[in-house]
């Protein structure tokens, strides 16, 4: 497999500062208010084109009937110009080669053993508080696992162990949250267990569990050993559905989802913790011929939980009790 891609993204931004209209009383709104009053010489504008190119090559080779090799690589070039009105334009050019290799051994028709290594490259735009351009974020991943099929192929399980090391990751500057800084190195390693399949006709299940040990391994500001923010040590999920297979109610189905996310650190300083939560989802649907209708319920018991932390000043709440209805016809 050989490929080439090119992308161009242009952002043209303009903003002004000033004093807005007076507060609006939601109970007794008065729309007869003054317009926005701009402050003279407060205009801020920038022009930012980003051009990227990538070329990749990958080959899957059958060494033996039960032994396969995957090998490939990708080379990226990224060019960025940041032009603030009234200031000299800043240019940033990055490139990198990212290899990938994997091996799969099948001792039987139902068991596969695999191992892989890959690298990643993501340009990081912006500048440190002292004006130095950010370096690209790079990653290295090692993974090994086993996949097994049961019940004549109706149920499959995968157990994987992995380690991902990322360098030059940007995080909020603890001394000035409006800026970002790049930490030296972060490492995540753990195990994942996934079970997918149809246990009985009409009864399907997707279950997963993950243990993650994520920490700072090199840094000149954050203590080494601090846990990474927003990464739970333990999380698990179960989604199961049952669909009636015959009779007048054929096509009617029910679903139940259980999701557990453990405690997570709210920032790299590990100064506060986002608590664990347990969320329940549900669904009822009907599909027959080309008709499909569904009612999905998220957060059935309306528990309060936090999805994500952006630091000490902003934490994102999860969705409350939510109902989504949908209907479609395929032809």
PLY file of the C-alpha trace (Angstrom):
ply
format ascii 1.0
element vertex 331
property float x
property float y
property float z
element edge 330
property int vertex1
property int vertex2
end_header
0.00 0.00 0.00
1.37 3.37 -1.07
-0.25 6.73 -0.46
0.18 10.47 -0.39
-1.92 13.14 1.29
-1.88 16.93 1.46
-3.84 19.22 3.73
-4.16 22.99 3.97
-5.87 24.81 6.80
-6.11 28.59 6.98
-7.33 30.55 10.00
-8.05 34.26 9.62
-8.88 35.66 13.06
-9.94 39.09 14.19
-11.18 40.35 17.55
-11.70 43.62 19.37
-12.16 44.51 23.01
-14.57 46.90 24.61
-17.61 47.29 26.80
-20.67 45.27 25.92
-24.37 45.92 26.52
-25.72 45.96 30.04
-26.77 42.73 31.77
-29.97 41.11 30.53
-32.61 40.10 33.08
-33.93 36.72 31.94
-37.17 37.18 33.90
-37.84 40.68 32.54
-35.61 41.23 29.51
-35.08 44.72 28.13
-33.61 44.66 24.65
-33.41 48.45 24.35
-29.76 48.61 25.34
-26.72 50.31 23.91
-24.56 48.61 21.28
-21.13 47.20 21.94
-18.64 50.03 22.55
-15.22 49.27 21.04
-12.02 50.49 22.62
-9.89 52.49 20.12
-6.83 50.64 18.79
-7.94 47.39 20.46
-8.10 45.34 17.26
-6.20 42.03 17.28
-5.88 39.99 14.09
-3.73 37.17 12.77
-3.44 35.05 9.64
-2.32 31.42 10.07
-1.97 29.03 7.11
-0.85 25.46 7.87
0.26 23.21 5.00
1.08 19.53 5.56
2.20 16.70 3.27
2.59 13.02 4.00
3.76 9.99 2.08
3.45 6.43 3.40
4.35 2.90 2.41
3.14 -0.33 4.03
3.41 -4.00 3.16
1.90 -7.11 4.73
4.03 -10.18 4.08
3.07 -13.81 4.66
6.28 -15.44 5.88
4.55 -18.75 6.71
0.95 -19.92 6.61
0.59 -18.93 10.28
3.14 -16.10 10.46
2.60 -12.62 9.00
4.76 -9.49 9.05
3.51 -5.92 8.70
6.11 -3.25 7.98
5.72 0.35 6.91
6.55 3.95 7.47
5.37 7.50 6.93
7.20 10.76 6.29
5.52 14.08 7.14
6.33 17.69 6.31
4.45 20.54 7.98
4.80 24.25 7.26
3.13 26.95 9.36
3.15 30.74 9.24
1.78 32.85 12.10
1.31 36.42 10.97
0.06 38.87 13.62
-0.94 42.25 12.25
1.76 44.79 12.97
4.41 42.18 13.92
6.96 40.13 11.94
5.58 36.81 10.69
6.79 33.66 12.49
7.46 30.55 10.41
7.67 26.98 11.70
8.74 23.93 9.69
8.75 20.38 11.02
9.31 16.96 9.47
9.72 13.42 10.73
9.79 9.77 9.69
7.50 7.42 11.64
8.14 3.67 11.23
5.72 0.86 12.02
6.29 -2.89 12.32
4.12 -5.76 13.54
4.18 -9.55 13.73
1.23 -11.98 14.01
1.62 -15.68 14.83
-1.38 -18.05 14.74
-0.67 -21.36 16.53
-4.27 -22.41 15.76
-7.33 -21.21 13.88
-8.77 -19.63 17.03
-5.69 -18.07 18.65
-3.46 -15.23 17.40
-0.40 -13.80 19.11
0.87 -10.40 18.02
3.49 -7.77 18.80
4.03 -4.33 17.31
6.16 -1.19 17.50
5.31 2.22 16.06
6.25 5.87 16.28
4.06 8.95 15.94
4.60 12.61 15.10
2.28 15.57 15.74
3.38 19.17 15.09
2.81 21.38 18.11
1.98 24.95 17.17
2.41 27.96 19.39
5.21 29.22 21.61
6.49 28.95 25.14
5.92 31.94 27.45
9.42 33.15 26.51
8.53 33.11 22.79
10.37 29.92 21.75
8.43 27.80 19.26
7.13 24.45 20.49
8.86 21.29 19.37
6.75 18.53 17.74
5.16 15.97 20.04
6.56 12.50 19.36
5.55 9.10 20.60
6.78 5.53 20.77
4.46 2.57 21.32
5.17 -1.06 22.14
2.28 -3.53 22.27
1.87 -7.28 22.60
-1.25 -9.34 22.97
-3.33 -12.40 22.31
-6.67 -12.77 20.56
-8.86 -15.86 20.96
-12.19 -16.89 19.43
-14.84 -18.96 21.23
-18.30 -20.38 20.54
-17.41 -21.20 16.95
-16.27 -17.67 16.28
-19.30 -15.91 17.78
-17.27 -14.53 20.71
-13.77 -13.06 20.58
-11.47 -11.78 23.33
-8.33 -9.69 23.15
-5.81 -9.19 25.94
-3.11 -6.59 25.28
-0.21 -5.05 27.17
1.28 -1.78 25.96
3.61 1.10 26.72
3.37 4.56 25.13
6.04 7.20 25.72
5.32 10.76 24.60
7.82 13.60 24.54
7.30 17.36 24.21
3.69 17.22 25.42
2.08 20.64 26.03
0.32 21.35 29.31
-1.02 24.55 30.96
1.71 26.71 32.47
1.19 26.53 36.28
2.52 30.10 36.58
0.31 31.49 33.80
-2.67 29.33 32.74
-3.16 31.40 29.57
0.13 29.94 28.26
1.32 26.37 27.75
4.65 24.68 28.40
6.14 21.42 27.12
6.97 18.75 29.66
9.96 16.52 29.10
8.34 13.08 28.85
5.18 11.22 29.81
4.66 7.45 29.89
1.49 5.36 29.89
1.53 1.60 30.23
-1.05 -0.96 31.15
-3.28 -3.80 30.06
-6.60 -3.94 28.21
-9.15 -6.75 28.01
-11.94 -6.68 25.40
-14.76 -9.17 24.83
-17.02 -8.84 21.79
-19.57 -11.20 20.34
-22.99 -12.82 20.27
-23.45 -15.20 23.18
-26.87 -16.47 22.03
-28.91 -15.61 18.93
-29.92 -11.97 19.39
-27.88 -11.43 22.57
-24.76 -9.37 21.88
-22.21 -8.05 24.33
-19.24 -5.66 24.32
-17.19 -5.57 27.52
-13.84 -4.00 28.31
-11.49 -3.31 31.19
-8.34 -1.19 31.23
-5.63 -0.66 33.81
-3.39 2.31 33.09
-0.25 3.46 34.87
0.35 6.97 33.49
2.99 9.25 34.95
5.51 11.98 34.31
8.93 10.40 33.69
11.02 13.47 32.82
10.38 17.13 33.58
12.08 20.27 34.84
8.96 21.72 36.49
6.53 18.91 37.38
7.75 16.33 39.92
8.74 13.06 38.26
6.29 10.35 39.25
3.21 12.57 39.27
0.24 10.93 37.64
-1.03 12.29 34.33
-4.19 14.35 34.53
-7.53 12.98 33.29
-6.22 9.40 33.10
-8.02 6.90 35.38
-6.05 4.00 36.74
-9.06 1.71 36.33
-12.01 1.88 33.96
-14.50 -0.67 32.70
-17.59 -0.83 30.53
-20.30 -3.26 29.50
-22.81 -2.74 26.70
-25.27 -5.52 25.97
-28.28 -5.74 23.67
-30.96 -8.29 23.01
-33.08 -8.31 19.86
-36.15 -10.50 19.43
-35.46 -12.86 16.53
-38.90 -14.01 15.38
-42.62 -13.48 15.78
-44.69 -10.31 15.61
-42.10 -8.44 17.71
-39.14 -9.47 15.58
-36.69 -6.57 15.36
-37.54 -5.11 18.76
-34.41 -4.70 20.86
-33.25 -3.51 24.25
-29.85 -2.28 25.39
-28.13 -1.61 28.69
-24.75 0.06 29.22
-22.67 0.25 32.41
-19.63 2.51 32.55
-17.14 2.91 35.40
-14.32 5.46 35.45
-11.95 5.60 38.42
-10.37 8.57 40.18
-8.30 10.90 37.99
-5.84 13.65 38.78
-7.12 17.09 37.80
-3.75 18.56 36.86
-0.10 17.59 36.49
0.67 19.04 39.91
-1.76 16.43 41.31
-3.31 19.16 43.46
-6.88 17.82 43.23
-8.75 14.68 42.15
-11.74 14.17 39.89
-13.84 11.53 41.69
-14.76 8.19 40.18
-18.22 7.67 38.73
-20.58 4.94 37.58
-22.95 5.80 34.72
-25.83 3.77 33.32
-27.18 4.09 29.78
-30.15 2.33 28.19
-31.82 1.97 24.81
-34.87 0.55 23.12
-35.04 0.20 19.37
-37.00 -1.39 16.56
-35.82 -2.28 13.08
-37.72 -4.07 10.40
-36.95 -4.07 6.70
-35.73 -0.50 6.05
-37.28 1.07 9.15
-35.18 1.84 12.20
-36.42 3.74 15.27
-34.63 4.14 18.58
-34.78 5.86 21.94
-31.40 6.18 23.66
-31.11 7.21 27.31
-27.81 8.55 28.61
-27.10 8.80 32.34
-30.29 6.98 33.30
-30.00 7.79 37.04
-28.84 11.39 36.52
-25.57 11.03 38.43
-23.23 14.02 38.68
-19.79 13.36 37.28
-16.87 15.11 35.62
-15.80 14.25 32.10
-12.59 16.23 31.93
-10.46 18.75 33.75
-8.73 21.64 32.02
-6.84 22.57 35.19
-7.78 24.29 38.42
-10.04 26.83 36.75
-12.32 24.74 34.52
-13.78 21.26 34.96
-16.26 19.86 32.44
-19.39 18.22 33.85
-20.79 15.13 32.19
-24.19 15.17 30.50
-27.21 14.89 32.82
-30.15 12.57 32.20
-30.62 12.79 28.42
-33.09 11.21 25.98
-32.38 11.06 22.25
-34.99 9.79 19.80
-34.26 8.89 16.19
-36.06 7.37 13.22
-34.77 6.49 9.77
-35.71 4.62 6.63
-33.17 2.89 4.41
-33.91 2.01 0.79
0 1
1 2
2 3
3 4
4 5
5 6
6 7
7 8
8 9
9 10
10 11
11 12
12 13
13 14
14 15
15 16
16 17
17 18
18 19
19 20
20 21
21 22
22 23
23 24
24 25
25 26
26 27
27 28
28 29
29 30
30 31
31 32
32 33
33 34
34 35
35 36
36 37
37 38
38 39
39 40
40 41
41 42
42 43
43 44
44 45
45 46
46 47
47 48
48 49
49 50
50 51
51 52
52 53
53 54
54 55
55 56
56 57
57 58
58 59
59 60
60 61
61 62
62 63
63 64
64 65
65 66
66 67
67 68
68 69
69 70
70 71
71 72
72 73
73 74
74 75
75 76
76 77
77 78
78 79
79 80
80 81
81 82
82 83
83 84
84 85
85 86
86 87
87 88
88 89
89 90
90 91
91 92
92 93
93 94
94 95
95 96
96 97
97 98
98 99
99 100
100 101
101 102
102 103
103 104
104 105
105 106
106 107
107 108
108 109
109 110
110 111
111 112
112 113
113 114
114 115
115 116
116 117
117 118
118 119
119 120
120 121
121 122
122 123
123 124
124 125
125 126
126 127
127 128
128 129
129 130
130 131
131 132
132 133
133 134
134 135
135 136
136 137
137 138
138 139
139 140
140 141
141 142
142 143
143 144
144 145
145 146
146 147
147 148
148 149
149 150
150 151
151 152
152 153
153 154
154 155
155 156
156 157
157 158
158 159
159 160
160 161
161 162
162 163
163 164
164 165
165 166
166 167
167 168
168 169
169 170
170 171
171 172
172 173
173 174
174 175
175 176
176 177
177 178
178 179
179 180
180 181
181 182
182 183
183 184
184 185
185 186
186 187
187 188
188 189
189 190
190 191
191 192
192 193
193 194
194 195
195 196
196 197
197 198
198 199
199 200
200 201
201 202
202 203
203 204
204 205
205 206
206 207
207 208
208 209
209 210
210 211
211 212
212 213
213 214
214 215
215 216
216 217
217 218
218 219
219 220
220 221
221 222
222 223
223 224
224 225
225 226
226 227
227 228
228 229
229 230
230 231
231 232
232 233
233 234
234 235
235 236
236 237
237 238
238 239
239 240
240 241
241 242
242 243
243 244
244 245
245 246
246 247
247 248
248 249
249 250
250 251
251 252
252 253
253 254
254 255
255 256
256 257
257 258
258 259
259 260
260 261
261 262
262 263
263 264
264 265
265 266
266 267
267 268
268 269
269 270
270 271
271 272
272 273
273 274
274 275
275 276
276 277
277 278
278 279
279 280
280 281
281 282
282 283
283 284
284 285
285 286
286 287
287 288
288 289
289 290
290 291
291 292
292 293
293 294
294 295
295 296
296 297
297 298
298 299
299 300
300 301
301 302
302 303
303 304
304 305
305 306
306 307
307 308
308 309
309 310
310 311
311 312
312 313
313 314
314 315
315 316
316 317
317 318
318 319
319 320
320 321
321 322
322 323
323 324
324 325
325 326
326 327
327 328
328 329
329 330
